[in-house]
Amino acid sequence: MKYTQLGRTGLKVSRLVLGTMNFGPQTDEADSHAIMDAALDAGINYFDTANVYGWGENKGRTESIIGDWFAQGGDRRDKVVLATKVYGNMGADGEVWPNHDKLSAVNIRRAVEASLKRLRTDYIDVYQFHHVDRDTPFEEIWQAIDVLVQQGKILYAGSSNFPGYKIAQANEIAARRGGTIGLVSEQCLYNLAERHAEMEVIPAAQEYGLGVIPWSPLHGGLLGGVLKKEAQGGRRASGRAADTLADPAGRARIQAYEDLLEKHGLEPGEAALAWLLTRPGVTGPIVGPRTAEQLASALRAVELELSEEVLTGLDEIFPGPGPSPEAFAW
């Protein structure tokens, strides 16, 4: 495994991030534990989750599965850089009691305590804001975070799904407060098929020293060889992948992508991950394996070096927006 610093911090993290969203809803506890063991054995030390994972009446279930894994010992907790998230409503019935969601100081305090209990640990390495809270000023958010850092319950704060201007606003207010390191990472939707983050989010993250953690690196399976699997009678595309394939131009683009990689003897999913690892500012993509086999495939991407011919071909199929602000200014 290869490692890098998380943004401007001294924290060393693996170039692949283990996403745990499938743990509980799609992968049972025993298999989830086996995947985490395999990830740790392979050198993946950065695990990502969220308090709402498990979904519906099972919100919090994913954190509990991770907590049970930590409780098995073997230095599991000490070896893992643990990231979780706060924002969503944790009510099982979907009803929100006032102050039980978003980023008010009272909810941050409540959510941290609940996550620590489920995760069976006394600290969270990277505590991430799962979404922008338009109702809570960053002065209040940072005050709550400062207290938790002083208490040793969290070490760093990160964002997820933030636009560039909110990254700037958050860190400028943190700097004015003094003594607050501010955001150290941004988790955003970013992959070959969805490159809007290159317009503002990634430039802002680089300017303020945030590590970029792309989620959905295969765009819902679209970049994982979906047409080949479809032809072989495998699982059909759903969600955003199905929407893209329903458009003739989108389907033709994915066909060109798969044809290019087949020409060079590359597996689509591995190539899509390897491409992200070449992108400026990217710390490591989140991989969310449902099985040990999917984890093994993701691990091969770390060692995969894409030729200039392949990189050029990928840019031709999936052109990015270009440098900012030129891409939208003229």
C-alpha positions in Angstrom: 0.0 0.0 0.0 1.1 3.6 -0.7 0.5 6.4 1.8 0.3 10.2 1.7 -0.4 13.0 4.0 -4.0 14.0 4.6 -4.0 17.5 3.1 -1.8 19.9 5.1 -1.8 17.7 8.2 0.9 15.3 9.5 -1.6 12.4 9.3 -0.5 9.6 7.0 -3.3 7.8 5.2 -3.6 5.1 2.6 -4.2 6.0 -1.0 -7.4 3.9 -0.9 -10.1 4.7 1.7 -12.3 1.9 2.8 -15.9 3.0 2.5 -18.3 1.1 4.8 -21.8 2.3 3.5 -22.6 -1.3 2.4 -21.9 -2.8 5.9 -25.3 -3.7 7.3 -27.6 -3.0 4.4 -25.9 -5.2 1.8 -23.0 -7.0 3.6 -23.7 -8.8 6.9 -21.6 -8.3 10.0 -19.4 -11.4 9.6 -18.5 -10.5 6.0 -18.0 -6.8 6.9 -15.5 -7.9 9.6 -13.7 -10.1 7.1 -13.5 -7.2 4.6 -12.1 -4.9 7.3 -9.5 -7.5 8.3 -8.5 -7.9 4.6 -8.3 -4.2 4.2 -6.1 -3.7 7.2 -3.9 -6.7 6.2 -3.4 -5.0 2.8 -2.3 -1.7 4.5 -5.5 0.3 4.1 -5.6 2.4 7.3 -8.3 5.0 6.4 -11.8 3.8 7.1 -14.8 6.1 6.3 -18.4 5.8 7.7 -21.3 8.1 8.8 -23.7 8.1 11.6 -26.7 7.6 9.2 -25.3 4.5 7.5 -27.5 1.5 7.9 -30.4 3.8 6.8 -34.0 3.8 7.8 -34.8 2.1 11.0 -31.2 0.8 11.1 -29.4 4.1 11.1 -26.2 3.7 13.1 -25.9 0.0 12.3 -22.8 0.5 10.2 -21.0 2.3 13.0 -22.0 -0.5 15.4 -20.5 -3.1 13.0 -17.3 -1.2 13.0 -17.4 -0.9 16.8 -17.8 -4.6 17.2 -14.8 -5.1 14.9 -12.7 -2.8 17.0 -13.7 -4.6 20.1 -12.0 -7.8 18.8 -8.7 -6.1 19.7 -5.4 -6.9 17.9 -4.6 -3.1 17.7 -7.4 -2.7 15.2 -8.4 0.7 16.6 -4.8 2.0 16.9 -4.0 1.1 13.3 -7.1 2.8 11.8 -7.6 6.4 10.9 -11.3 6.6 11.6 -13.6 9.1 9.8 -17.3 9.4 10.4 -19.9 12.1 9.6 -22.6 14.2 11.2 -25.6 16.1 9.8 -28.5 13.8 9.0 -31.6 13.1 11.0 -31.0 10.0 13.2 -34.7 9.4 14.0 -35.7 5.9 12.8 -39.2 7.1 11.8 -37.9 10.0 9.7 -39.4 12.6 12.0 -37.0 15.3 13.1 -37.3 16.6 16.7 -35.9 20.1 16.9 -32.1 20.2 17.2 -31.6 16.5 16.3 -30.0 17.0 12.9 -27.6 19.4 11.1 -24.7 21.2 12.6 -25.9 23.2 15.6 -23.5 23.0 18.6 -26.1 20.9 20.5 -26.5 18.4 17.8 -22.8 18.1 17.1 -22.3 17.3 20.8 -25.1 14.8 20.8 -24.0 13.1 17.6 -20.4 12.7 18.7 -21.4 11.0 21.9 -23.7 8.6 20.1 -21.1 7.8 17.4 -18.4 7.2 20.0 -20.7 4.8 21.8 -21.6 2.8 18.6 -18.0 2.8 17.4 -16.8 1.6 20.9 -13.9 4.1 20.9 -13.0 7.2 22.8 -12.0 9.4 19.8 -12.7 10.0 16.1 -9.8 10.9 13.9 -11.6 12.9 11.3 -15.1 14.2 12.1 -16.8 15.3 8.9 -19.8 17.6 8.1 -21.9 15.5 5.8 -23.6 18.5 4.2 -23.7 22.3 4.3 -25.9 23.7 7.1 -27.2 27.0 5.8 -28.8 27.8 9.2 -25.8 27.5 11.5 -22.9 30.0 11.4 -19.4 28.6 11.2 -18.5 30.5 14.4 -20.8 28.2 16.3 -19.7 25.1 14.4 -16.0 25.8 15.2 -16.8 26.6 18.8 -18.3 23.1 19.2 -15.4 21.5 17.3 -12.9 23.3 19.4 -14.4 21.9 22.6 -14.4 18.4 21.2 -10.8 18.7 20.2 -9.9 20.0 23.6 -11.7 17.0 25.2 -9.8 14.6 22.9 -13.0 13.3 21.3 -12.0 14.3 17.8 -8.7 15.2 16.2 -9.6 16.8 12.9 -12.6 18.2 11.1 -13.5 17.6 7.4 -16.3 18.4 5.0 -18.4 16.4 2.6 -20.4 17.7 -0.4 -19.2 21.3 0.2 -19.0 23.8 -2.7 -15.7 25.7 -3.1 -17.0 28.9 -1.5 -18.1 27.1 1.6 -14.7 25.5 2.0 -13.2 29.0 1.8 -15.7 30.5 4.2 -15.2 27.7 6.7 -11.4 28.0 6.8 -11.4 31.8 6.7 -13.6 31.9 9.8 -11.5 29.2 11.4 -8.4 31.3 10.8 -10.0 34.5 12.2 -10.9 32.6 15.4 -7.3 31.5 15.9 -6.3 28.2 17.4 -8.6 26.2 15.0 -7.0 24.3 12.2 -10.2 24.3 10.1 -11.2 21.8 7.5 -8.5 19.3 6.6 -10.4 17.2 4.0 -13.3 17.4 1.5 -15.2 14.3 0.4 -16.8 15.0 -2.9 -18.4 13.3 -5.9 -15.5 12.9 -8.4 -14.8 10.4 -11.1 -14.1 10.2 -14.8 -17.7 10.6 -15.7 -18.4 13.4 -13.2 -15.6 16.1 -13.2 -17.5 19.2 -12.0 -15.4 19.2 -8.8 -12.5 20.4 -11.0 -14.2 23.7 -11.5 -14.2 25.0 -7.9 -14.2 22.3 -5.2 -10.7 20.9 -5.9 -9.0 24.2 -6.5 -10.5 25.5 -3.2 -9.3 22.3 -1.4 -5.8 22.7 -2.8 -5.7 26.4 -2.0 -6.6 25.7 1.7 -4.6 22.5 2.1 -7.5 20.0 2.2 -7.1 16.4 1.1 -9.7 15.4 -1.5 -11.5 12.1 -0.9 -13.6 11.2 -4.0 -16.8 9.2 -3.4 -18.5 7.1 -6.0 -15.2 6.6 -7.9 -17.0 4.2 -10.3 -20.1 6.5 -10.6 -22.5 3.9 -9.3 -20.9 1.1 -11.3 -21.0 2.9 -14.6 -17.2 2.8 -14.9 -16.8 -0.8 -13.7 -17.4 -2.5 -17.0 -21.1 -2.3 -16.9 -21.7 -3.0 -20.6 -19.5 -6.1 -20.5 -21.3 -7.4 -17.4 -24.6 -6.6 -19.1 -23.7 -8.6 -22.1 -22.6 -11.6 -20.0 -25.9 -11.6 -18.1 -24.6 -10.0 -15.0 -26.3 -7.5 -12.6 -27.9 -4.7 -14.6 -27.1 -1.1 -14.0 -29.3 1.0 -11.7 -29.4 4.6 -10.4 -27.1 7.1 -12.1 -25.5 4.3 -14.2 -28.8 3.3 -15.6 -29.7 6.9 -16.4 -26.5 7.4 -18.3 -27.0 4.2 -20.3 -30.6 5.2 -21.2 -29.1 8.1 -23.2 -27.6 6.9 -26.6 -24.8 9.4 -26.4 -24.0 8.3 -22.8 -24.1 4.7 -23.7 -21.7 5.3 -26.7 -19.3 7.1 -24.4 -19.2 4.1 -22.0 -18.7 1.7 -24.9 -15.8 3.8 -26.1 -14.4 3.7 -22.5 -14.6 0.0 -22.2 -13.2 -0.5 -25.7 -10.2 1.6 -25.0 -9.4 -0.3 -21.8 -9.9 -3.7 -23.4 -7.5 -2.6 -26.1 -4.8 -2.0 -23.4 -5.7 -5.1 -21.4 -7.1 -3.1 -18.4 -10.0 -3.8 -16.2 -12.4 -0.7 -16.2 -13.0 -0.5 -12.5 -9.3 -0.7 -11.7 -8.4 1.9 -14.4 -11.0 4.3 -13.1 -9.5 4.2 -9.6 -6.0 4.4 -11.0 -7.0 7.6 -12.9 -8.2 9.2 -9.8 -4.9 8.5 -8.1 -3.2 10.5 -10.9 -5.3 13.6 -10.2 -3.9 16.7 -8.5 -5.1 17.1 -4.9 -6.6 13.7 -4.6 -5.6 11.9 -1.4 -7.5 8.6 -2.2 -10.8 7.5 -3.5 -13.4 5.8 -1.3 -14.0 2.2 -2.3 -17.1 0.5 -0.9 -16.6 -3.2 -1.5 -19.6 -5.6 -0.9 -17.3 -8.6 -1.2 -13.6 -9.5 -0.6 -13.2 -10.0 -4.4 -14.2 -6.3 -5.0 -11.7 -5.2 -2.4 -8.9 -7.2 -4.1 -9.7 -5.5 -7.4 -9.5 -2.1 -5.8 -6.1 -2.9 -4.3 -4.7 -3.7 -7.7 -5.5 -0.2 -8.8 -2.9 1.3 -6.4 -0.1 -0.4 -8.3 -1.5 0.2 -11.7 0.3 2.8 -13.8 -1.7 4.2 -16.8 0.2 5.1 -19.9 0.1 8.5 -21.5 -1.8 7.0 -24.4 -4.5 5.7 -22.0 -4.7 8.9 -20.0 -5.0 10.9 -23.3 -7.7 8.5 -24.5 -9.7 8.8 -21.2 -9.5 12.6 -21.4 -10.9 12.5 -24.9 -13.8 10.3 -23.9 -14.5 12.2 -20.6 -13.2 15.7 -21.1 -12.9 17.8 -18.0 -14.2 21.3 -17.7 -10.7 22.8 -18.0 -8.9 25.2 -15.6 -10.9 27.5 -13.5 -11.9 30.3 -14.0 -11.1 30.1 -17.7 -13.5 27.2 -18.2 -16.5 29.4 -17.4 -15.1 32.9 -17.8 -14.1 32.8 -21.5 
